[in-house]
Each structure stands twice: as structure tokens, then as C-alpha cells.
């Protein structure tokens, strides 16, 4: 988990800003990756729940950009 607020994005991956425009079958959604990393910056660890933005992996061409109820509860507990 980044303690200094920095986010890491692997340059070796194919990143897409818009999956409807990017045609690569191995593209990763950049907004989803950023949301995942923001979850870590806010203090969340990886989650075992597939619906969580901090689930450890995201498949090619998948989007996950909304914190689920458990993500929100975890963040609220950290900041209460």
C-alpha cells in the first residue's frame, strides 16, 4: 500500500482510456486501475470480494470504477 500517496501504473500493459475505442483484446481500463490505486491511497487493502475496486486483479477489457458498499464502509471506518 502506498504510504506517500503515489500510484504505480505498469508501463508494460496496454492501457485504454476508452474501451469502446481501444480495440486491443488485452487492454486494461486505466480509470479502473486508477480507482483501484486510489482505494489503496485511501487505506484499503486488497479485498477478497470480486465486486470491490481493491480486488487484486482485473481482467482485460473489464471496468470497475465504483466503490462498493464494503469499500465505502472500510474507508469510513479508517477516517472515523
N, CA, C and O of each residue as an XYZ file, in Angstrom:
320
protein
N       0.852     -1.172      0.000
C       0.000      0.000      0.000
C       0.899      1.237      0.000
O       1.816      1.333      0.816
N       0.648      2.173     -0.896
C       1.497      3.361     -0.934
C       1.284      4.239      0.295
O       0.159      4.627      0.610
N       2.367      4.540      0.971
C       2.263      5.375      2.161
C       2.477      6.846      1.844
O       2.190      7.713      2.669
N       2.978      7.125      0.655
C       3.281      8.504      0.304
C       2.304      9.088     -0.712
O       2.539     10.176     -1.239
N       1.215      8.380     -0.991
C       0.207      8.884     -1.911
C       0.513      8.665     -3.374
O      -0.247      9.112     -4.233
N       1.609      7.985     -3.681
C       1.950      7.736     -5.077
C       1.192      6.527     -5.609
O       0.870      5.596     -4.872
N       0.916      6.568     -6.905
C       0.273      5.439     -7.565
C       1.220      4.904     -8.631
O       1.930      5.665     -9.287
N       1.220      3.597     -8.791
C       2.052      2.953     -9.804
C       1.157      2.362    -10.885
O       0.191      1.658    -10.591
N       1.487      2.654    -12.130
C       0.799      2.068    -13.277
C       1.872      1.406    -14.129
O       2.821      2.059    -14.563
N       1.722      0.127    -14.362
C       2.715     -0.660    -15.086
C       2.757     -0.262    -16.565
O       1.783     -0.444    -17.295
N       3.883      0.276    -16.989
C       4.028      0.748    -18.371
C       4.023     -0.395    -19.386
O       3.831     -0.156    -20.578
N       4.230     -1.619    -18.935
C       4.273     -2.754    -19.857
C       2.879     -3.203    -20.302
O       2.753     -3.988    -21.241
N       1.853     -2.719    -19.647
C       0.485     -3.107    -20.021
C      -0.077     -2.179    -21.080
O       0.384     -1.051    -21.253
N      -1.065     -2.668    -21.774
C      -1.772     -1.859    -22.771
C      -2.938     -1.183    -22.065
O      -3.890     -1.854    -21.665
N      -2.878      0.135    -21.907
C      -3.897      0.879    -21.175
C      -4.874      1.530    -22.133
O      -4.495      1.991    -23.210
N      -6.126      1.563    -21.732
C      -7.169      2.187    -22.546
C      -7.881      3.251    -21.729
O      -8.241      3.031    -20.573
N      -8.075      4.393    -22.339
C      -8.860      5.450    -21.716
C     -10.335      5.246    -22.049
O     -11.216      5.624    -21.277
N     -10.586      4.646    -23.198
C     -11.954      4.401    -23.642
C     -11.999      3.020    -24.294
O     -11.527      2.845    -25.417
N     -12.561      2.053    -23.597
C     -12.586      0.687    -24.120
C     -13.459      0.534    -25.359
O     -13.307     -0.437    -26.100
N     -14.361      1.466    -25.596
C     -15.170      1.367    -26.811
C     -14.388      1.828    -28.041
O     -14.781      1.539    -29.171
N     -13.291      2.538    -27.824
C     -12.435      2.979    -28.930
C     -11.213      2.073    -29.060
O     -10.807      1.729    -30.170
N     -10.636      1.693    -27.944
C      -9.458      0.811    -27.934
C      -9.889     -0.595    -28.333
O     -10.780     -1.171    -27.708
N      -9.274     -1.141    -29.353
C      -9.696     -2.447    -29.872
C      -8.836     -3.612    -29.397
O      -9.174     -4.767    -29.656
N      -7.747     -3.338    -28.716
C      -6.862     -4.416    -28.282
C      -7.581     -5.361    -27.319
O      -8.207     -4.908    -26.361
N      -7.496     -6.667    -27.566
C      -8.145     -7.622    -26.661
C      -7.443     -7.738    -25.308
O      -7.988     -8.334    -24.379
N      -6.247     -7.177    -25.190
C      -5.508     -7.263    -23.929
C      -5.421     -5.913    -23.212
O      -4.598     -5.735    -22.314
N      -6.260     -4.977    -23.607
C      -6.237     -3.653    -22.983
C      -6.819     -3.701    -21.575
O      -7.739     -4.466    -21.282
N      -6.256     -2.865    -20.722
C      -6.763     -2.676    -19.362
C      -7.343     -1.276    -19.261
O      -6.812     -0.332    -19.845
N      -8.422     -1.147    -18.526
C      -9.074      0.139    -18.353
C      -8.287      0.992    -17.359
O      -8.142      0.621    -16.194
N      -7.785      2.125    -17.819
C      -6.954      2.989    -16.986
C      -7.738      3.570    -15.811
O      -7.208      3.662    -14.703
N      -8.977      3.959    -16.033
C      -9.783      4.514    -14.942
C     -10.003      3.475    -13.842
O      -9.994      3.813    -12.659
N     -10.198      2.225    -14.226
C     -10.364      1.160    -13.234
C      -9.096      0.971    -12.413
O      -9.156      0.799    -11.196
N      -7.951      1.002    -13.084
C      -6.674      0.864    -12.375
C      -6.465      2.040    -11.422
O      -6.011      1.856    -10.292
N      -6.796      3.243    -11.878
C      -6.651      4.424    -11.025
C      -7.586      4.338     -9.820
O      -7.197      4.688     -8.706
N      -8.807      3.878    -10.036
C      -9.759      3.727     -8.931
C      -9.232      2.716     -7.919
O      -9.334      2.935     -6.712
N      -8.674      1.618     -8.402
C      -8.078      0.599     -7.532
C      -6.960      1.218     -6.685
O      -6.911      1.029     -5.470
N      -6.078      1.951     -7.337
C      -4.954      2.556     -6.620
C      -5.415      3.642     -5.653
O      -4.834      3.795     -4.579
N      -6.438      4.388     -6.013
C      -6.991      5.393     -5.100
C      -7.548      4.710     -3.854
O      -7.434      5.241     -2.749
N      -8.148      3.538     -4.029
C      -8.602      2.768     -2.869
C      -7.453      2.485     -1.918
O      -7.609      2.586     -0.701
N      -6.291      2.127     -2.473
C      -5.116      1.890     -1.626
C      -4.633      3.178     -0.970
O      -4.286      3.183      0.211
N      -4.611      4.259     -1.724
C      -4.185      5.545     -1.160
C      -5.086      5.931      0.013
O      -4.629      6.532      0.985
N      -6.366      5.580     -0.089
C      -7.308      5.881      0.995
C      -7.180      4.916      2.172
O      -7.812      5.114      3.209
N      -6.365      3.875      2.013
C      -6.097      2.976      3.126
C      -6.643      1.575      2.997
O      -6.445      0.757      3.895
N      -7.327      1.271      1.903
C      -7.888     -0.072      1.736
C      -6.815     -1.067      1.307
O      -5.956     -0.756      0.481
N      -6.878     -2.248      1.871
C      -6.036     -3.352      1.419
C      -6.775     -4.089      0.307
O      -7.919     -3.761     -0.008
N      -6.123     -5.078     -0.284
C      -6.820     -5.899     -1.273
C      -7.994     -6.602     -0.606
O      -7.931     -6.979      0.565
N      -9.049     -6.769     -1.363
C     -10.273     -7.387     -0.871
C     -10.466     -8.751     -1.528
O     -10.037     -8.973     -2.660
N     -11.107     -9.647     -0.813
C     -11.441    -10.954     -1.388
C     -12.768    -10.908     -2.148
O     -13.157    -11.889     -2.782
N     -13.452     -9.781     -2.083
C     -14.732     -9.629     -2.785
C     -14.496     -9.177     -4.223
O     -13.886     -8.134     -4.458
N     -14.972     -9.952     -5.169
C     -14.772     -9.617     -6.587
C     -15.384     -8.269     -6.963
O     -14.916     -7.621     -7.899
N     -16.418     -7.842     -6.249
C     -17.074     -6.575     -6.581
C     -16.304     -5.359     -6.067
O     -16.623     -4.226     -6.426
N     -15.307     -5.586     -5.241
C     -14.540     -4.484     -4.663
C     -13.556     -3.908     -5.678
O     -12.982     -4.642     -6.482
N     -13.368     -2.601     -5.633
C     -12.370     -1.988     -6.519
C     -10.957     -2.407     -6.130
O     -10.035     -2.296     -6.939
N     -10.777     -2.887     -4.904
C      -9.443     -3.326     -4.491
C      -9.280     -4.844     -4.560
O      -8.376     -5.402     -3.939
N     -10.151     -5.508     -5.312
C      -9.914     -6.922     -5.606
C      -8.570     -6.986     -6.333
O      -8.296     -6.132     -7.176
N      -7.725     -7.974     -6.031
C      -6.345     -7.955     -6.530
C      -6.153     -7.977     -8.044
O      -5.085     -7.603     -8.528
N      -7.147     -8.400     -8.792
C      -6.930     -8.460    -10.242
C      -8.161     -7.975    -11.000
O      -9.286     -8.000    -10.502
N      -7.901     -7.542    -12.206
C      -8.961     -7.100    -13.105
C      -8.608     -7.623    -14.487
O      -7.495     -7.420    -14.972
N      -9.537     -8.281    -15.104
C      -9.268     -8.871    -16.408
C      -9.161     -7.848    -17.523
O      -9.503     -6.676    -17.364
N      -8.679     -8.328    -18.646
C      -8.619     -7.483    -19.835
C     -10.018     -6.976    -20.166
O     -11.004     -7.704    -20.051
N     -10.081     -5.724    -20.576
C     -11.306     -5.107    -21.079
C     -12.440     -5.083    -20.052
O     -13.612     -5.051    -20.428
N     -12.108     -5.098    -18.776
C     -13.112     -5.014    -17.706
C     -13.048     -3.636    -17.071
O     -11.981     -3.026    -16.991
N     -14.204     -3.147    -16.620
C     -14.271     -1.853    -15.926
C     -14.806     -2.049    -14.517
O     -15.769     -2.783    -14.295
N     -14.168     -1.386    -13.582
C     -14.636     -1.375    -12.197
C     -14.231     -0.023    -11.623
O     -13.098      0.158    -11.178
N     -15.161      0.919    -11.637
C     -14.821      2.294    -11.265
C     -15.670      2.844    -10.125
O     -15.574      4.025     -9.791
N     -16.488      2.005     -9.536
C     -17.326      2.459     -8.418
C     -17.000      1.659     -7.163
O     -16.930      0.430     -7.188
N     -16.804      2.383     -6.071
C     -16.586      1.724     -4.787
C     -17.884      1.044     -4.364
O     -18.953      1.652     -4.422
N     -17.794     -0.222     -3.936
C     -19.000     -0.898     -3.459
C     -19.256     -0.502     -2.001
O     -18.469      0.233     -1.404
N     -20.339     -0.985     -1.447
C     -20.729     -0.596     -0.087
C     -19.656     -0.981      0.932
O     -19.441     -0.258      1.905
N     -18.986     -2.104      0.720
C     -17.952     -2.545      1.660
C     -16.696     -1.684      1.546
O     -16.028     -1.413      2.545
N     -16.379     -1.259      0.327
C     -15.263     -0.325      0.151
C     -15.547      0.967      0.916
O     -14.695      1.469      1.649
N     -16.744      1.488      0.736
C     -17.127      2.745      1.393
C     -17.102      2.580      2.910
O     -16.605      3.453      3.622
N     -17.633      1.469      3.405
C     -17.612      1.232      4.854
C     -16.180      1.164      5.374
O     -15.873      1.708      6.435
N     -15.313      0.502      4.634
C     -13.915      0.404      5.048
C     -13.246      1.763      5.115
O     -12.505      2.053      6.054
N     -13.507      2.591      4.122
C     -12.932      3.942      4.110
C     -13.497      4.761      5.267
O     -12.758      5.476      5.943
N     -14.797      4.658      5.492
C     -15.417      5.404      6.593
C     -14.840      4.981      7.940
O     -14.616      5.824      8.809
N     -14.597      3.688      8.120
C     -14.011      3.213      9.376
C     -12.597      3.764      9.563
O     -12.201      4.107     10.677
N     -11.847      3.846      8.476
C     -10.479      4.359      8.569
C     -10.434      5.837      8.933
O      -9.483      6.297      9.565
N     -11.455      6.573      8.537
C     -11.444      8.018      8.745
C     -12.410      8.487      9.829
O     -12.635      9.688      9.978
N     -12.979      7.555     10.584
C     -13.911      7.984     11.645
C     -13.197      8.149     12.973
O     -13.823      8.503     13.971
